[in-house]
Amino acid sequence: MPATQSLCCHVHTATRASAIFYLVYNLMVAVDLAIGTIRRTDPITISYTDMKLTSGYRAFDIGTNFMVLVLMSFSSVLVLIAHRKGAVCFVPFVAFMFLDVALSLLSLFAAPWGLPGTLTYRNALRLASNLKGGAKLEVEELSQVTMIFGVLFVMFILLKVYMAQVSIRSFYALRENWMPSSATAENSVRVKLPSYDEALKMKGDALPPAYQEP
């Protein structure tokens, strides 16, 4: 039976917290993407600056990102109702967890690999430049941004790995609790056995026949 405790809370509680985190995070990314689309500017969470996309490809890419955000949010909602619907509701969320971790690592080599909202080094540089008023970063400032990005990226990856690991443990724990309750309730038959005193008072014809060898 898998352990049901994760750090200071139950795995189900940690998984629901992860789902809520993804819901809020996806909402923030969607709002940022919508504002960037309306104002025709580069969103903070998704960079198009270096790609020089055509209008058709840009529309397709933005539509794809919105679709991915909707699917990720839907999988998070399924986790919140999994205790009533069964462990199968965890499957889409766990799949997105592993996909997110894999694509986040690939985004180090190419930013477009990451899912919407994935932290990238170029976005960190652009954000630091915007905070400076659009001025070019000095060597010392560039080193600071690189160090801060490296620490945040490692923490972000570890957080995603933790959420994926907790989601798997919660899936197995819920499946073990769910399957016996549904299968046993349908097939089991409950029989009330007599007590010792009641067995002594039973009539001879109520007792089972004596064992006879063939």
C-alpha positions as CSV (number, residue, x, y, z in Angstrom):
1,M,0.0,0.0,0.0
2,P,1.6,3.4,-1.0
3,A,2.3,5.9,1.7
4,T,-0.4,8.5,2.0
5,Q,1.7,11.2,3.8
6,S,3.6,13.9,1.9
7,L,5.8,16.2,4.0
8,C,3.2,17.8,6.4
9,C,0.0,16.9,4.7
10,H,-1.9,14.0,3.0
11,V,-1.2,13.2,-0.6
12,H,-4.8,14.0,-1.6
13,T,-4.5,17.4,0.1
14,A,-1.2,18.1,-1.7
15,T,-2.6,17.0,-5.0
16,R,-5.7,19.3,-4.7
17,A,-3.3,22.2,-3.7
18,S,-1.3,21.4,-6.9
19,A,-4.5,21.5,-9.0
20,I,-5.6,24.8,-7.5
21,F,-2.1,26.2,-8.1
22,Y,-2.3,25.2,-11.8
23,L,-5.8,26.6,-12.1
24,V,-4.7,30.0,-10.8
25,Y,-1.4,29.9,-12.7
26,N,-3.2,29.1,-16.0
27,L,-5.7,31.9,-15.4
28,M,-2.8,34.4,-15.0
29,V,-1.1,33.1,-18.1
30,A,-4.4,33.3,-20.1
31,V,-5.0,36.9,-18.9
32,D,-1.5,37.9,-19.8
33,L,-1.8,36.2,-23.2
34,A,-5.2,37.9,-23.9
35,I,-3.8,41.3,-22.9
36,G,-0.8,40.8,-25.2
37,T,-3.1,39.8,-28.1
38,I,-5.4,42.7,-27.7
39,R,-2.6,45.3,-27.3
40,R,-0.5,43.6,-29.9
41,T,2.5,43.3,-27.6
42,D,4.6,40.4,-26.4
43,P,3.1,38.7,-23.4
44,I,5.3,38.4,-20.3
45,T,4.8,34.7,-20.0
46,I,5.2,33.8,-23.7
47,S,7.9,35.3,-26.0
48,Y,7.4,35.9,-29.7
49,T,10.1,38.6,-30.0
50,D,12.9,36.6,-31.6
51,M,10.7,34.4,-33.8
52,K,9.2,37.2,-36.1
53,L,6.1,35.2,-36.7
54,T,3.7,36.0,-39.5
55,S,0.2,37.0,-38.5
56,G,-1.3,33.6,-39.5
57,Y,1.3,31.6,-37.6
58,R,1.0,33.9,-34.6
59,A,-2.8,33.5,-34.5
60,F,-2.4,29.7,-34.8
61,D,0.3,29.7,-32.0
62,I,-1.9,31.9,-29.7
63,G,-4.9,29.7,-30.4
64,T,-2.9,26.5,-29.6
65,N,-1.7,28.1,-26.3
66,F,-5.2,28.9,-25.3
67,M,-6.3,25.4,-26.1
68,V,-3.5,23.9,-24.0
69,L,-4.4,26.2,-21.1
70,V,-8.0,25.1,-21.2
71,L,-7.0,21.4,-21.3
72,M,-4.6,21.9,-18.3
73,S,-7.3,23.7,-16.4
74,F,-9.9,21.0,-17.2
75,S,-7.5,18.3,-15.9
76,S,-7.0,20.3,-12.7
77,V,-10.8,20.5,-12.2
78,L,-11.0,16.7,-12.6
79,V,-8.6,16.3,-9.7
80,L,-10.9,18.4,-7.5
81,I,-13.8,16.0,-8.1
82,A,-11.7,12.8,-8.2
83,H,-12.8,11.8,-4.6
84,R,-16.4,11.4,-6.0
85,K,-15.7,10.1,-9.5
86,G,-12.7,7.8,-8.9
87,A,-8.9,7.6,-9.5
88,V,-9.3,7.8,-13.3
89,C,-9.8,11.6,-12.9
90,F,-6.1,11.8,-12.0
91,V,-4.8,10.4,-15.3
92,P,-5.0,13.6,-17.4
93,F,-3.5,15.7,-14.6
94,V,-0.6,13.3,-14.1
95,A,0.0,13.1,-17.8
96,F,0.2,16.9,-18.0
97,M,2.6,16.9,-15.0
98,F,5.1,14.7,-16.7
99,L,4.7,16.6,-20.0
100,D,5.3,19.9,-18.3
101,V,8.4,18.7,-16.6
102,A,9.8,17.3,-19.8
103,L,9.0,20.3,-21.9
104,S,10.3,22.7,-19.2
105,L,13.7,21.0,-19.4
106,L,13.6,21.2,-23.2
107,S,12.8,24.9,-23.1
108,L,16.4,25.5,-21.9
109,F,17.5,24.6,-25.4
110,A,14.6,26.1,-27.3
111,A,12.0,28.4,-25.7
112,P,9.1,27.4,-27.9
113,W,9.3,23.8,-26.5
114,G,7.8,24.9,-23.2
115,L,4.1,24.9,-22.4
116,P,2.4,28.3,-22.0
117,G,3.8,30.1,-19.0
118,T,7.1,28.2,-18.8
119,L,9.9,30.3,-17.3
120,T,12.5,30.9,-20.0
121,Y,15.9,32.8,-19.9
122,R,15.0,35.1,-22.7
123,N,11.8,36.1,-21.0
124,A,13.8,36.8,-17.8
125,L,16.1,39.1,-19.8
126,R,13.3,40.9,-21.4
127,L,11.5,41.4,-18.1
128,A,14.7,42.7,-16.5
129,S,15.2,45.1,-19.4
130,N,11.6,46.3,-19.2
131,L,12.1,47.0,-15.5
132,K,15.1,49.0,-16.4
133,G,13.1,51.1,-18.8
134,G,14.2,49.2,-21.9
135,A,17.9,49.9,-21.5
136,K,20.5,47.3,-22.2
137,L,21.7,45.3,-19.3
138,E,25.2,45.7,-18.0
139,V,27.5,42.7,-17.5
140,E,27.0,42.7,-13.7
141,E,23.2,43.0,-14.1
142,L,23.3,40.2,-16.7
143,S,25.1,38.0,-14.3
144,Q,22.6,38.7,-11.5
145,V,19.7,38.0,-13.8
146,T,21.3,34.7,-14.9
147,M,21.9,33.6,-11.3
148,I,18.4,34.5,-10.2
149,F,16.9,32.7,-13.2
150,G,19.0,29.6,-12.5
151,V,17.8,29.4,-8.9
152,L,14.1,30.1,-9.8
153,F,14.2,27.6,-12.6
154,V,15.6,24.8,-10.5
155,M,13.0,25.5,-7.8
156,F,10.3,25.6,-10.4
157,I,11.4,22.2,-11.8
158,L,11.6,20.7,-8.3
159,L,8.1,22.0,-7.5
160,K,6.7,20.4,-10.7
161,V,8.5,17.1,-10.0
162,Y,7.1,17.1,-6.4
163,M,3.6,17.7,-7.7
164,A,3.9,14.9,-10.3
165,Q,5.2,12.5,-7.6
166,V,2.4,13.4,-5.2
167,S,-0.2,13.1,-7.9
168,I,0.9,9.5,-8.7
169,R,0.8,8.5,-5.0
170,S,-2.6,10.1,-4.7
171,F,-3.8,8.2,-7.8
172,Y,-2.7,4.8,-6.3
173,A,-4.0,5.6,-2.9
174,L,-7.4,6.6,-4.2
175,R,-7.6,3.6,-6.5
176,E,-6.9,1.2,-3.6
177,N,-9.6,2.9,-1.6
178,W,-12.1,3.1,-4.5
179,M,-11.9,-0.3,-6.0
180,P,-12.5,-2.5,-2.9
181,S,-15.4,-0.4,-1.8
182,S,-17.3,-0.7,-5.1
183,A,-16.5,-4.3,-5.8
184,T,-17.0,-5.7,-2.3
185,A,-20.3,-3.8,-1.8
186,E,-21.8,-5.5,-4.9
187,N,-20.5,-9.1,-4.4
188,S,-20.2,-9.6,-0.6
189,V,-23.0,-11.2,1.5
190,R,-23.1,-10.4,5.2
191,V,-24.1,-13.2,7.5
192,K,-24.7,-12.6,11.3
193,L,-23.1,-15.5,13.1
194,P,-24.6,-16.7,16.4
195,S,-22.9,-16.1,19.7
196,Y,-21.5,-18.9,21.8
197,D,-24.5,-19.0,24.1
198,E,-26.9,-18.9,21.2
199,A,-25.0,-21.8,19.6
200,L,-25.4,-23.9,22.7
201,K,-29.2,-23.3,22.8
202,M,-29.6,-24.3,19.1
203,K,-31.8,-27.4,18.5
204,G,-30.3,-30.5,17.1
205,D,-31.9,-30.1,13.7
206,A,-30.5,-26.6,13.5
207,L,-26.9,-27.9,13.9
208,P,-24.9,-29.0,10.9
209,P,-24.7,-32.8,10.2
210,A,-21.9,-34.7,11.8
211,Y,-18.9,-35.3,9.6
212,Q,-18.8,-38.8,8.2
213,E,-15.9,-40.3,6.3
214,P,-16.7,-41.7,2.9
